Amino acid sequence: MSATFVHHRIEAAPRRWQAVADQLSDEGARQVGETGGQLYGAWRSQIGRPRDEVQAISVWPQGIAAAAAERALLANTDDVRAVTSEVLTPTLRPTDTVPPTRQGNYAFRWFAVPEPNWPEFLDLCAAAWPGFEGAYDSQVIGLWRASGDRTGTGPDEVTGAGLHGGVRSLLLTRRPNLAMWERSKLPEGAAEAAVRDKLSRRYDLCDWTVVSTATLLTAADRADTARWT
């Protein structure tokens, strides 16, 4: 797939994350569309990131620079204190630009993998995902390779940019809820144990990894109204 994805991490002013999210989903999505792209999704913090942070992903049928995508998404958006954006290239998934629409527990996990380990890392993902999805009512939304084209210039502890070498990547997975998150870490039976072994091996191949969870602001089925972070 030739589409380009851009991950945006947006710091809203205190207590203004919902207002920023509404602008992104409305005016921001319209501006991205007029520029030739699409708002793939927007997420609010659940666990591991500040309350007033919103994450978004935009997708573009052709290449685009991180700064240009950021300008399109955030032009005329109020109450934004800071934003960092980075271009991502899809690997095994996604295979299309259809956005996720089901509410749930979305895990944003960043990896830094030594270049020699990257092929095995991808092979383990491909081998583990079918069993993972079948056992836990979960979906792997995408695994993207970070390009290094980003709007931030300093080290970024969230994505590992400027701090960790090798291949940096973002894995986005959906589980129906946090209970399934815990359930997926405790395999039951041989089949689930085999999946966990593959995921554990993948974990051991990386130099660094970090995860936070979020819920989908652009979900079509239901809104998340819980108070999390």
C-alpha positions as CSV (number, residue, x, y, z in Angstrom):
1,M,0.0,0.0,0.0
2,S,1.4,3.4,-1.0
3,A,-0.6,5.5,1.4
4,T,1.2,7.6,4.0
5,F,0.1,7.8,7.6
6,V,1.0,10.6,10.0
7,H,0.8,10.2,13.8
8,H,-0.1,13.4,15.7
9,R,0.3,13.9,19.5
10,I,-1.6,17.0,20.6
11,E,-1.3,18.7,24.1
12,A,-4.5,20.6,24.8
13,A,-4.8,23.4,27.4
14,P,-6.1,22.2,30.8
15,R,-9.6,20.8,30.6
16,R,-9.8,21.6,26.9
17,W,-9.1,18.1,25.4
18,Q,-12.7,17.6,24.4
19,A,-13.0,21.0,22.7
20,V,-9.8,20.2,20.8
21,A,-11.0,16.8,19.9
22,D,-14.3,18.2,18.6
23,Q,-12.4,20.7,16.4
24,L,-10.1,17.9,15.0
25,S,-13.1,15.7,14.2
26,D,-15.0,18.6,12.5
27,E,-12.9,21.4,11.1
28,G,-9.6,19.4,11.2
29,A,-11.1,16.5,9.3
30,R,-12.6,18.9,6.7
31,Q,-9.2,20.6,6.2
32,V,-7.4,17.3,5.8
33,G,-10.0,16.2,3.3
34,E,-9.6,19.4,1.3
35,T,-5.8,18.8,1.3
36,G,-6.3,15.3,-0.1
37,G,-6.1,13.3,3.0
38,Q,-8.4,11.7,5.6
39,L,-8.7,11.7,9.4
40,Y,-8.0,8.1,10.2
41,G,-8.9,8.4,13.8
42,A,-8.6,10.4,17.0
43,W,-8.1,9.0,20.5
44,R,-8.3,10.3,24.1
45,S,-6.0,9.3,26.9
46,Q,-7.0,6.3,29.0
47,I,-3.9,5.0,30.9
48,G,-0.3,6.2,30.6
49,R,-0.6,9.6,29.1
50,P,-1.8,13.0,30.4
51,R,-5.6,13.6,30.5
52,D,-5.4,16.6,28.1
53,E,-3.5,14.8,25.4
54,V,-5.2,13.8,22.2
55,Q,-3.7,11.4,19.6
56,A,-4.7,11.4,16.0
57,I,-3.7,9.7,12.8
58,S,-4.2,11.2,9.4
59,V,-3.8,9.2,6.1
60,W,-2.8,10.5,2.7
61,P,-3.0,8.6,-0.6
62,Q,0.4,10.0,-1.6
63,G,3.5,11.1,0.3
64,I,3.3,14.1,2.6
65,A,5.7,15.8,5.0
66,A,4.8,15.6,8.7
67,A,4.8,19.5,8.9
68,A,2.3,19.8,6.0
69,A,0.0,17.1,7.5
70,E,0.1,18.9,10.9
71,R,-0.8,22.2,9.4
72,A,-3.8,20.8,7.6
73,L,-5.1,19.0,10.7
74,L,-4.6,21.8,13.2
75,A,-5.1,25.0,11.2
76,N,-7.5,27.3,13.1
77,T,-7.6,24.8,16.1
78,D,-7.8,26.7,19.4
79,D,-6.5,25.6,22.8
80,V,-3.5,23.6,21.5
81,R,-0.3,24.1,23.6
82,A,2.0,21.8,21.7
83,V,1.9,19.2,19.0
84,T,4.4,16.7,17.5
85,S,3.8,14.7,14.3
86,E,5.7,12.0,12.5
87,V,5.3,10.2,9.2
88,L,4.6,6.5,9.4
89,T,4.9,3.8,6.7
90,P,2.6,0.8,7.0
91,T,4.2,-2.7,7.2
92,L,2.1,-5.8,7.5
93,R,-1.0,-3.8,8.4
94,P,-3.0,-1.8,7.6
95,T,-3.6,-3.0,4.1
96,D,-6.1,-0.2,3.3
97,T,-7.1,3.2,4.6
98,V,-10.5,2.2,6.1
99,P,-10.4,3.8,9.6
100,P,-11.3,1.9,12.8
101,T,-14.8,2.6,14.0
102,R,-15.4,0.4,17.1
103,Q,-15.0,1.7,20.6
104,G,-12.6,-0.2,22.8
105,N,-9.2,-0.2,24.6
106,Y,-6.6,0.9,22.0
107,A,-3.0,0.2,22.9
108,F,-0.3,2.5,21.3
109,R,2.9,0.6,21.7
110,W,6.2,2.0,20.4
111,F,9.2,-0.2,19.7
112,A,12.8,0.3,18.9
113,V,14.2,-2.8,17.3
114,P,17.8,-3.3,16.1
115,E,17.9,-3.5,12.3
116,P,19.2,-7.1,12.2
117,N,16.2,-8.2,14.4
118,W,13.5,-6.5,12.3
119,P,12.8,-9.3,9.9
120,E,12.2,-11.8,12.7
121,F,10.2,-9.2,14.6
122,L,7.8,-9.0,11.6
123,D,7.7,-12.7,11.1
124,L,6.6,-13.2,14.8
125,C,3.9,-10.5,14.4
126,A,2.5,-12.3,11.3
127,A,2.6,-15.6,13.1
128,A,1.0,-14.4,16.4
129,W,-1.7,-12.1,15.2
130,P,-4.3,-14.6,14.0
131,G,-4.2,-16.5,17.3
132,F,-4.2,-13.3,19.3
133,E,-7.2,-11.9,17.5
134,G,-9.2,-15.2,17.6
135,A,-8.6,-15.8,21.3
136,Y,-9.2,-12.3,22.7
137,D,-11.8,-10.6,20.5
138,S,-9.1,-8.2,19.6
139,Q,-7.8,-6.6,16.4
140,V,-4.4,-5.5,15.2
141,I,-5.1,-2.1,13.6
142,G,-1.7,-1.5,12.2
143,L,2.1,-1.8,12.6
144,W,3.8,1.2,11.1
145,R,7.5,2.0,10.7
146,A,8.5,5.5,11.8
147,S,10.2,7.4,9.0
148,G,12.0,10.0,11.1
149,D,10.2,12.8,9.3
150,R,8.8,14.6,12.3
151,T,8.0,18.1,13.5
152,G,9.8,17.8,16.8
153,T,13.5,18.2,16.8
154,G,14.4,17.2,20.4
155,P,14.5,13.7,21.9
156,D,11.0,12.3,22.4
157,E,10.5,9.8,25.3
158,V,7.0,8.9,24.0
159,T,8.1,7.6,20.6
160,G,11.8,7.0,21.2
161,A,12.8,9.5,18.5
162,G,16.2,10.9,19.1
163,L,16.8,8.5,21.9
164,H,16.8,5.0,20.4
165,G,18.4,3.7,17.2
166,G,17.4,0.8,14.9
167,V,13.8,0.6,13.6
168,R,11.2,2.5,15.5
169,S,7.6,1.4,15.0
170,L,4.1,1.9,16.3
171,L,1.8,-1.0,16.9
172,L,-1.9,-0.1,17.4
173,T,-4.2,-2.8,18.8
174,R,-7.8,-2.8,19.9
175,R,-9.3,-4.9,22.7
176,P,-12.9,-4.5,23.7
177,N,-12.0,-3.3,27.2
178,L,-9.3,-3.3,29.9
179,A,-10.5,-6.6,31.3
180,M,-9.5,-8.2,28.0
181,W,-6.1,-6.5,28.2
182,E,-5.4,-8.4,31.4
183,R,-6.9,-11.6,30.1
184,S,-4.6,-11.5,27.0
185,K,-1.6,-11.5,29.3
186,L,-2.7,-14.7,31.0
187,P,-2.9,-17.5,28.5
188,E,-5.2,-20.4,28.9
189,G,-4.4,-23.6,27.1
190,A,-1.7,-24.6,24.7
191,A,-2.9,-22.5,21.8
192,E,-2.9,-19.3,23.8
193,A,0.4,-20.2,25.3
194,A,1.9,-20.5,21.9
195,V,0.7,-17.1,20.9
196,R,2.1,-15.6,24.1
197,D,5.5,-17.3,23.4
198,K,5.7,-15.6,20.0
199,L,4.8,-12.2,21.5
200,S,7.3,-12.7,24.3
201,R,10.0,-13.5,21.8
202,R,9.1,-10.3,19.9
203,Y,9.3,-8.4,23.1
204,D,12.8,-9.7,23.8
205,L,14.0,-8.7,20.3
206,C,13.6,-5.0,20.9
207,D,15.9,-2.5,22.7
208,W,13.1,-0.4,24.1
209,T,9.3,-0.4,24.1
210,V,6.6,1.6,25.9
211,V,2.8,1.4,25.8
212,S,-0.2,3.6,26.7
213,T,-3.9,3.1,26.1
214,A,-6.6,5.3,24.7
215,T,-10.2,5.2,23.6
216,L,-11.6,6.1,20.2
217,L,-13.1,9.6,20.0
218,T,-14.2,8.9,16.4
219,A,-16.0,5.6,17.2
220,A,-19.2,5.1,15.3
221,D,-20.8,2.7,17.8
222,R,-20.6,4.5,21.2
223,A,-18.8,7.3,23.0
224,D,-16.5,6.7,25.9
225,T,-17.6,8.9,28.8
226,A,-15.5,7.4,31.7
227,R,-13.0,9.5,33.6
228,W,-9.6,7.9,33.1
229,T,-6.4,9.8,33.5
